[in-house]
Amino acid sequence: MFSKASMYHLEAPRAGSFALAEKTGGIPAVARSGGRSPIMADSGNSFFSALIRRKRIGADAAEASQLNRCLSTFDLTLLGVGGTLGLGIYVLAGQVASTKAGPAVVLSFLVAAIASVFSGLCYAEFGSRVPRAGSAYVYSYVTVGEFMAFVIGWNLILEYIIGTASVARGYSGYLDSLVNHTIEEHMRKWMPIGVSWLSSYPDLCALAITLFLAGKWNCIAPLLLLAGGVKESTKFNNAFTAINLLVVIYVVIVGSFKADIANWQLKPKDVPSGHGKGGFFPYGIGGVLNGAASCFYGFVGFDVIATMGEEVRNPRRAIPVSIVVSLGVVFLAYFGVSIIETLLWPYYAQNVSAPLPFVFQQVGWSVAKWIITIGALAGLSTSLLGGMFPLPRVLYAMGTDGLIFRFLAIVHPGRKTPMIATAVSGIFAGVMAMMFNVEELANMMSIGTLLAYSLVAVSVLMLRYDVTRPSDGDADAPDSMPPDDQKRRSVMTMLFNLDKLASPTNATSLIVKSFTLCIGGLFMAVTALLVFAEADVLALRASVVAPLAVLSLAALFCIACILRQPRASTENLAFAVPLVPLIPLFNMFVNLYLMMRLPPATWARFAVWMVVGFWVCAKIECHSIPASADLSQGAVVATEEVELHAEQKCMLLGGLESQPGIVHATLLLLCVVGAFCVL
């Protein structure tokens, strides 16, 4: 009777604590236990086993949720479009065209879109396998293990905080521009901040915007959006996304009447010094690729769809469809706007801060400036909401599993939303938007997103060649090797599957995992050479080309071995990535290449954030209750039956106080966020 009630299965037998989650008013047993969840604890395991233990989600458990399943495929698609099509379309196209790619920015968006689609395909398959809240965090937990899941989850928290703060700051700037920057002038005069690594003034407008979307603040705004229920928030998102798309269509149609192909055919003598050589490729193919790295940021946001797995109807179908459709819509919008923008006005004369209103004003259509500004505010609204959606749900998922503070897993019994996680995330994002120059932290979004995308690609690859499949709910699959694996097989027979095994075994699964790890290391070495020795590679210097060729051949050998291994069936999946393992491996290569192009300061800030994360994780581990690991399944159920109401009341009223180290963690987190900018 317990197997169907339990939400999660781990590889090692453990007691379950989620069986009575619905009876506790939406508070999982992990949140009420006062220590490490029995399902997550195993005192007999070694430290290494704890790092690699994985979550298994059965087919019936995957559909169970404490949250309200009220979103349709249409809602989910517009949520992805709104979260992705924000600040980028009003700033990114003109900026990349002016400084990196010229009119070929349209190809930069195409390259970035292709890379994003590959990541989206991997997300789509995992969304059909594991329709749970938490996105890449849950995905890596299912396949890679607990340690990597924490790394990814903690990284996603930082990504969404910075993304929300950045958009809130931009939104505030657009609002201020409508009143000729009066707010900024008064704040600089009356509340100046004389610290170089902070904002020159506290942006109270950005703080108010973030808190408005986050939920109740001091119990004085009961009608605020996110904590009021996901359905209400979705209506807000749908309306503003529709406005944003209408403005994009307006820009493309109206701008086409003033388009001038001569702006794509500029001669070198017509181009100012430092702006390339004119024509369609003023900065060469290298400029297109550099522009693609920047344009990739414009496609970040579709992963919000995957975080809504517990609040959408029919998630196995809705998630993959929404991801693919939203990426297609976003690409068409970027493609159309970048074409019109570079045809209306020369690429070198673009305004990098607000290019769209600028080019329409230059061609004599000032009224379009106000229409575009309205669209910008609508786009920023949905982008801000799209950033606020996944953050509390990642906190909820990690709190549910006991990897961070468990009070974050509390679900409001009436609205079925992770209310405390929403409030905490909104406060942190609002403080950063108010106090920090988020431009210095923008690259942190890239490293977190690319790392998450890479782990999802690796997870998809491993699942395809694994013996057991979480989508089938086969938690009791035997660990012993099948008869075919028990035979003595030569190395070549195993590496190239010469005996033509039809289904994966423990041995073939281990081969794939080992070669995937090797490929990851080889890809890192290859991308490092391509980035840091780019001039030598283009000059075909033997000292660089020779090791590059050896590394590439080694990677091809590993890929060939993986291609020969038997794969698991995907007939029960609503969506499956085609051309496995080629697409996941290509996705991983592109992501690693882009990560290598990030500046050293970004890696340093990332390291600081991870140190804080490990401290929080260790703090929770030290205060966990080992005795809970020794409870039998029956004892857990019996204890929950007896103390159900008392535990629920205690958690609701004193949940914050029962969390060890929460004050220390909060203070340390605020200090380290300031240290990011110093670095």
N, C-alpha and C positions, 0 to 999 in steps of 0.2 A: 504494500500500500504506500510505502514511502517513496518508491522510485518515481512515481508519477507526480507526486507533490513536490519533490525536490527540483529546484530550478537548475542547479549546476551539478556536474559530476567532475571529480578530479581523478587523475590516473591512479592514485593510491586510494584504497578504501578509507572513507572518512564518514564521520557523522554529518548529517545535514541539518542546517539551521533555517532553511527557507520554507520548510514545509507549511508552517502556519503563518506565513507573511501576511496573507490577506486577513487573518483573524486579529492581527495586531494593529489594525488601522493603518496599514501601509508601511510599517516599520519592520524591515527585515530583522531576523534574529541576530544577524551579525552586528546590527546597530544596537541591539539591546543587551548583548551579552556582557558588556562591560570590559571585554578584552578581545583577544583574537577569536574570530569565529571558529566554532568547532569544525566547520567544513573546510576552513583554511588551515587549521593547525594540525600538526603531526609531530609530536615530540620525539618520536623514534627516528624521524628522517634526518639525514645528514644535512649540513648547510648547503651543499651542492644540490641535493635533491630538492630542497626548498626553492632554489633559484630556478630550476628547470621544470617544476611541476606545472601542469597545464590544466586548464579548465575544459571540461567536456560538457557541451550543451546538447541535450536530447531534442529530438524533433518536437515532442509535445511541450517540453519546457521552453523551447525557443519561442513559441508563440505566446507563452504566459507572460503577463506583465502586471505590475501594480499601477502603471500609468494608464491614462485614458486613451484608448485607441480611437481617435476621432478624425485623423487626417486621411485624405484621399490621395491618389496618385497626382492629381492636378495640384492640390495644396503643396505636396512635397516638391513637385517640379518648380513651382513658383518660389518656394522657399530657397531652393538651390540657385535659381536665377537671381533672386533678390540678394542673396548672400554673396554672390560672385560678381554681379554687374553693378558695382558701386562706384567708389572713387576712381577706379581704373579707367573707366570709359571717358571720364571728364578730365583726366589729367595724364594718364599713362600714354595714350596714343601720341599726343603732341610732344610729350617729353622724349619718348624714344625716337620719334621721327627727327626731332631737332638735334639730338646729341649722339645718336648711335646708328640709326639705320636709314634715315631719309624716307623717301616714298616706299622703300622696300620694307617699311614697318608692317605692311600687310602680310609679307612673308614671315616676318618675325612672329606675328600672331598665329600664323598657320603652323609654324614649327612648335610654338608653345602649346597650341591646341592639340597637336598630335601627341605630344608628351603627356598632356593632361588627360587625353582620352584613354591612353594606356593605363594611367593610374586610375581613372574612373572605371575602366573595365574590371580591374582587380578589386576595387571597392564594390562594384556591382555584384561580382560573384560572392564576395564575402557577405554582402548584405543579404543575399538569398540564402546563404548558409547559416549565418549567425545574426538574425534580426534583433539585436539587443542594443540598448543604449550604451554609448561609450566609444563607438567608432573604432579607430585603429587600436585603441587600448584593448578592447575586447578581442579584436581580431588577433593581435599578437599574443594575448593570453591563451587563446585556444590552441595556437600552434607552436609558438616559440618558447613560452614559459613565463613564470611570474616576474622574474627580474627584468626581462626586456619589456614586459607589459608595463611595469612601473615606470621604466625609463621613458617609454613612449607616452604614457598617460601624463606623467609630470611635464613632459615637453609640450604636449598639446595644451595643457593648462596655460603655460607661458605664451604659446602662440595665440590662443584666443584672447587672453588678457591684453596683449599688445595690439592685436587686431582691433579689438573693441575700442581701446583707448585712442588708437590712431584715427579711426573713423569718427569718433566723438569729437576729437579735436578739429578734424576737417569740417564736420557739420557745424561746429561752433563758428569756424571762420567764415563759412558761407552765410550763416545768419548775420554775422557781424558786418559782412560786406554790403548787406542790404541797407544798413544804416550808416554807411561810410566809415566803418570801423570805429564807431563811437565807443562801443564797449571796451575795446582794446585800449583806446586812448585814456579812458577814465581809470581802468584797472592799472595801467602802467603808472598813472599819476598818484593814485591813492594806495595801491597795494603792490609796490614793486618788489621783485625778488632779485637780489644781487648775487646770484650764484650761477656760475657759467654753465654748469651741467644740469640746471633746472630751467624751467620756463621763466621768461622775463616777468611774468605776472601769473597769478593763479586764475586759471580759466574756469570760473564758477559755472559758466554756461555749459561747458563740456561735462562737468560733474553732474549738473542737474539733468542733462539729457540722458546720461548713463543710468542714473538712479531712477529716472522716470520709467525706463524700459526694464530695469532690473526687478522692480516690485515695490512693496511697501517700504517706506522710509520713515521711521519714528511713528508709524501708525497714523500718518496724517494724509495718506494718498491711497485710499482703498480701491480706486478704480484703475490703478496702473496695470500695465499690460502683461508682462511675462508671468508674474505670480498669480495673475487672474485666470489662468487657464490657457492651454496651448491653442485651443480652437479660437479664442478671442484674439490671441496674438497672430494667428494665421490669417484671420480676416484683415487685420491691419496690414500685414505683409502683402497679401494679394492685391489690395487696393493700391498701395504705393508701388509695387512692382509693375502693375498695369500702367500707371502714370509714367514710370521710368521707360518702359518699352515704347509707349506712344511717343515720347519725346525723341527716342532713338529713331523711330520711323520718320518723325517730322524732320530730323536733321538730315537723314539720308535722302528723302524725297525733295525737300526744299533746297538742300545744298546742291543737288544734282543740276539745278538750273543755272548755277553760277560756276560749275566745274570747268576748269581750264587744263587741258592735257599738257599745255606748255610747262606747267609746274613740275611735270615728271620728265621733262626733256631739257632741263637747264644746262647750259654750257659751263665749263670750268671758269671762264672769264666772268660769268654772271654771279658766281658764288663767292661770298666773302671768305677771307682766309680763315682756316680753322674749321670749316664746315664741309669738308670733303671736296669731291671733284664734280659734283652735279650729276645729272642723269637720274636713273631709277635706283642705282646702287652707288650713291656718293661715298659710302664708307666701305664698299666692297662686301664680299661674302662674310668676312669676319664681323663686320658691323651687323649683318643680319643675325648671326648667331649670338653676338653680344646682346642685341636687342631682344632676342628670344628669351634669354635668361631673365631679363627684366620683365618681359611680357608674361612670363610664367606666373608672376605675382598676380596678374590680372585674372587668372583662372583659379586661384585659391579661394575656396569657399564652398565647392560642391560637396565636400566631405560633411557639411552640416546635415546633408540628407541621411547619411549613414548613422548619425547620432540620434535620429528620430525613430529608430527601429521599433521602439516600444510604444510609440504613439501613433502609428500608422496602421490602417487596415490592410490586411494582406501584404505584409512587409516583404515576403519573398519575391513577389512580382513588382510591387510598387517601387522598391529601392533601386533595383537595376534600371528600370525604365526611366525613373526620374533623373538618375545620374546622367545617363546617355542623352536624354532629351535636353536637360538643362545645359550641358556642355555644348551641345549643338546650337542652341539659341544664343548662348553667350558668345560663341565664336562668330556667328553671323553678325551679331551686333558690333563686336570689335572690328570685324573685317569691313563692314559697311562704313562705320564711322571713320576709320583710319583712311579709307579710300577718299571719302569726301573731304576730310580735313586736309590731306596733302594735295588734293586737286584744287581746293579753294584758295590756298595760300602757300607760298614757297616753304619748304620744310625748314630752311635755316632761319626763317623769320617767325617761327611759331612761338607763342607765349607758353612757357613751360609750366606755369602755375595754373592757368585757366585757359587752355587753348581753344576750346569750342566757342565760348562767348566772344573771344578775341577775334577769331577768323570771321565770324558772321558780322561783327562790328566793322571789320576792315573792308568787307565787300558791300557795306552800306545797309545792312539789315539789322539795325539796332534792336528792333522789337524782338528778334530771335534771341537776343541776349537774355531777356527776362524769361522767355519760355524755357530756355536751356537751364537757367538758374533754378526754376521750379522743378525741372527734371532732375537736376543735381541733388536738390534737397530730398526728393522722393527716393532717388537711388541711394543716397547716403542713409536714409531712414531704414530701407530694407537691408542694406549692408550692415548697419549697426545692429538691427534685430537679428540678422543672420549670424553675426558674431556672438550675440548674447545667447542664442539658442543652444549651441553645443557645449559651451563652457560649463554651465551647471550640471549638464547631463553627464559629462565626463567625470566631474566631481562626484556625482551621484553613483556612477558605476564603480569608481575606485573606493568610495566610502562603503558601498555595499559589500565589496570584497575584502574590506578591512585593511587596505594598503595605505590609506590616509585616514584622517579623523572620521570616525564613524557617524558623528552627528550630521555629516553632509549627506547621509543616505536617508534622512527622514523625509517622508512624502506627506504632503498635506492630505488629510483624510477626505476632505471634500473636493478640492480642486484637482487632486491627483497629480501634483507637480512637485518637483524637488525644491521646496520653497527656501530652505536654509541655504542650500547650495547656490540658488539663484541670487539671494541677498548678498552672500559673502563674495561671490564673483563680481557682482555689480559694484560693490563698495571698492574692491581692489582696482577694478578697471577705471572707476570714476576718479579715484585718487591719482592714478597714473595720468589720466587725461588732464586732470587739473594742474598737476605739479611738474610734469616732465615734458621735455622736448622729445616726442616719440619718434621723430625722424632718426635720432641716433640709435633707436632700438628696432628700426624697421627690418633690418637684415635678420634679426632674431626670428621673425616669422618664417623666413625662407628656410632656415636650417631645421626648424622644428617640423615644418610641413614636408620637406623633402625626406627627412628621416622617417617620418610616419608613412609616407607613400612607399618608401623602399621596403619597410618592414611588412607592409600589406602585400607587396608583390612577392616577397620571400615566403610569406605565409600561404598565399595561393599556390605557389609552386610546391611547397612541402605537402600541403593537403592533397594535391592531385596524385602524389606518389605515396601517400600514407596508407597503412594497413587499415586503420579505422577512420571513419569519416564522421565528424560532429554532426553533419546534417542528417545522418541516419540515426543518431541517438544511440550508437552502438557503444555504450560505455563498458560493456562486459565482454568485449572482444578478447580472445585469448592472446596471451603474450608469448606463448610457445610458438616456435617456428613450424610452419607446415612441413609435410614430408619432403617436398621438393627442396626446401632449404636445409633439411637435415643431411642431405647427401653431400658428399665431398665434391666440391666444384672448384675448378681452376679459377685463377684470378681473371683471366681473359673471359671465361664463361660468365662470371658474375658481372664484370664491368660492362660487357656488351650484350648481356642476356642472350647468349648463344643457344641456351636450351629453351628460349621463347616462352618464358612464363607469361601467363595471361593476366594475372592479377598480382598486386603488390604483396610482398612478404616483408617480414622484419628486416631481412638482409637487404633487399632492394630499396626499402625506405631509408635505411642507414646509408646506403651508397649515395642516394640523392641528397640527403642532408649534408653528408661530408663534402660532396662536390659543390653543393651550393655555397657552403662556407668557403671553400677554396676559390670559387668564382668571385665571391664578394671581395676577398683579399686581392685577387688578380685585377679586378675592376678598379679597386682603389689605387693600385700601383699604376695601371694604365692611364687612368684619368689624371693622376698627379703628374705624370710625364707630359700628357697633352696640355695641361694648364701651365705648369711651371717651366716647361721646356718647349713652349709652343714655337718659338722662333727657330730652335734647333730642329724640331720636327718638320717644319715647313721647308727648312734648308736641306733636309735629308742628310743630316750629319750622322755618320755611322755610330758614333758614341751614344746616340740617343735612339736612333732607329733600330739598332740591333737588339737592345734589351726590350724595346717596345714590341718588336716582332716576336721575340721569345715568349713574352708574357701573353701576347695575343694568341699564339699557337697553343699555349698551355690552357688558356681559357676555352678555346675551341675544342680541345680534347675533352675537357670536363663537360662541356655542353653536349658533345657527341655521346658521352657515356650516359648522361641523363636522358637523352632522347631515346636510348635503347631500353630504358627500364619500363616495366609495365605500369600502367596508370589505373587509378581507381575510376569506377564508373561515375558519370555525371548525369545520367538519365533522369534522376530524381530532382535535379536542380532546376529552378526556374530560369537561371541564367548561368552560363559557364564561359570563361574567357577562352577565346579561340587561340590556336597556335601555341599552346603551352608545350615547352617552357620558354619559347622564344620571346613572347610578348612580356611576361614578367621579368625576364632577364634583361631585355632591352630597356624596360622601364627603370630597373635598378641601375643600369649603366648611366642612363641620362640623368637620373637624380643624383648619383654620386658625382658626376661631372659638374653639375650645377653647384653642388655643395663645395666642391674644391675651389670654385671661383669666388666663394665668400671671403671677406677680409679676415685676418687673424683676430681682430677685436671681437668679431661675432663669435668665433670659437671660444675665446676667453670668457665672454659673458655667458655663453652656453655652459661652460664648465662650472662657473660660479653658481648658476641656477641648479645644476645637477647636484652640487655639493649640498645645497640647502635641501634638496629633495631627499638625498640619502640620509641627512640628519633627521628629517621628519619621519622617514620610514623606520630608521633605527630607534627613534624615540617611541614610536608606537609598538615596535617589537618588544622593547624592554619592558613596557607596561602591560603587555598581554598576559593573560592568565593561562599558564601551562595546564592547569587542571582541566580546563575546558576541552583539551585535546584528548583526554582519557575517557570522556563520556561516551557511552555507547549510544547507538541510534535510539534505542528505546528510552534511555535516560534523558536524552535531549528532548524527545517528544513529551515525556512525562513532566519534565521540569517546565516546559513551555505551557503545558495544559494547566499546571497549578498556579504559575506566577504570571499568567498572561496579562491580566488587567493591571496588576501592580507594576510589572515591568514597563508596560506601555505608558502609564501615567508618569513613572519615574523618568523615562526617556524624554517625554515631551516637555516636562518641566525642568529637568536638571541635566539634559543631554549635554549642554555646553560645558557644564561644570565637571562632568564625569570624564572629560577628555584630558588625558595627561599631556602637559607640555604645550597646550594650545596658546597660552599667552606668550611663552618663549618663542614658539614657532612663528607667531604673527609678527612680533617685534623683529626677529631675525630676518624674516621675509622682507619687511619694509626697508631694513638697512641694506640688504643685498640688492634690492631693486635700485636704490640710489647708487650703489657701487657699479652697476651696469654702465651707467652713463659716464662715470669717472674713467672706466676702462675704454 
